[in-house]
Amino acid sequence: MQALAERTGTHTVTFMTRGHVDDSVVPGWYATTGASHFFMDVLNLNPWDVVRLFEQWACARSSSQSCTPLLLHPLIYDDG
């Protein structure tokens, strides 16, 4: 994604999360250089907070059970 951003001048942010409480995927996010600043500067949110909110929303939509707490580990964090 970084190469595409450099080639096209785009800013990209990707969030990955579980869609169900029983899914084993590890939530995370990736941002091209500088894109993560949007969350802090404009929304006043850390991107990890967005991942947690996204996971709560996704799990609530797919199940009446609540999501179990996760220890989130960054896949790739680009604060550039």
PEZI-V349794 format. One record per residue. N is the residue number from 1. SS is DSSP state (~ for helix, > for strand, _ for the rest). OMEGA is omega as a letter, one per 20 degrees, with the letter a starting at -180 (999 if undefined). Layout:
# PEZI-V349794
n->N ss->SS omega->OMEGA
n->N ss->SS omega->OMEGA
This chain:
# PEZI-V349794
n->1 ss->_ omega->a
n->2 ss->~ omega->r
n->3 ss->~ omega->r
n->4 ss->~ omega->r
n->5 ss->~ omega->r
n->6 ss->~ omega->a
n->7 ss->~ omega->a
n->8 ss->~ omega->a
n->9 ss->_ omega->a
n->10 ss->_ omega->r
n->11 ss->_ omega->a
n->12 ss->_ omega->r
n->13 ss->> omega->r
n->14 ss->> omega->r
n->15 ss->> omega->r
n->16 ss->> omega->a
n->17 ss->_ omega->r
n->18 ss->_ omega->r
n->19 ss->_ omega->a
n->20 ss->_ omega->a
n->21 ss->_ omega->a
n->22 ss->_ omega->r
n->23 ss->_ omega->a
n->24 ss->_ omega->a
n->25 ss->_ omega->r
n->26 ss->_ omega->a
n->27 ss->_ omega->r
n->28 ss->> omega->r
n->29 ss->> omega->r
n->30 ss->> omega->r
n->31 ss->> omega->r
n->32 ss->_ omega->a
n->33 ss->_ omega->r
n->34 ss->_ omega->a
n->35 ss->_ omega->a
n->36 ss->_ omega->r
n->37 ss->~ omega->r
n->38 ss->~ omega->a
n->39 ss->~ omega->a
n->40 ss->~ omega->a
n->41 ss->~ omega->a
n->42 ss->_ omega->a
n->43 ss->_ omega->a
n->44 ss->_ omega->r
n->45 ss->_ omega->r
n->46 ss->_ omega->r
n->47 ss->~ omega->r
n->48 ss->~ omega->r
n->49 ss->~ omega->r
n->50 ss->~ omega->r
n->51 ss->~ omega->a
n->52 ss->~ omega->r
n->53 ss->~ omega->r
n->54 ss->~ omega->r
n->55 ss->~ omega->r
n->56 ss->~ omega->a
n->57 ss->~ omega->a
n->58 ss->~ omega->a
n->59 ss->~ omega->r
n->60 ss->~ omega->r
n->61 ss->~ omega->a
n->62 ss->~ omega->a
n->63 ss->_ omega->r
n->64 ss->_ omega->r
n->65 ss->_ omega->r
n->66 ss->_ omega->r
n->67 ss->_ omega->r
n->68 ss->_ omega->a
n->69 ss->_ omega->r
n->70 ss->_ omega->r
n->71 ss->_ omega->a
n->72 ss->_ omega->r
n->73 ss->_ omega->a
n->74 ss->_ omega->r
n->75 ss->_ omega->r
n->76 ss->_ omega->r
n->77 ss->_ omega->a
n->78 ss->_ omega->a
n->79 ss->_ omega->a
n->80 ss->_ omega->999
